[in-house]
Amino acid sequence: MNTLLGRIIPVSKARNNLADLTDSVQKNDYVVLTRGGIPKAALVDIGYLTKLQSAVRKMYQKTFMDPKLMPFTREFSQSEIDAWEEEDKL
């Protein structure tokens, strides 16, 4: 997790400062809330969240597989993958 721009704050401390923390997140800044030292949630600027959601949607569209094609898919064995890699070296 990139915490260069974000701050890490325990939930117990954030509770008393929630309004200020909410006002402090702007653009791609964020606050990571922890419980017991473990990251549990984040406060982010709504514009940044919208931008992230849009980016995820675009990635999903590029990698989406039509459910009708699922019966025609399979996992390749390691030996098949190794053979293809050898062919690529030629």
Summary of the structure (lengths in Angstrom):
residues: 90
radius of gyration: 21.5
end to end distance: 39.5
largest distance: 64.3
contacts: 176
relative contact order: 0.11
helix: 56%
strand: 19%
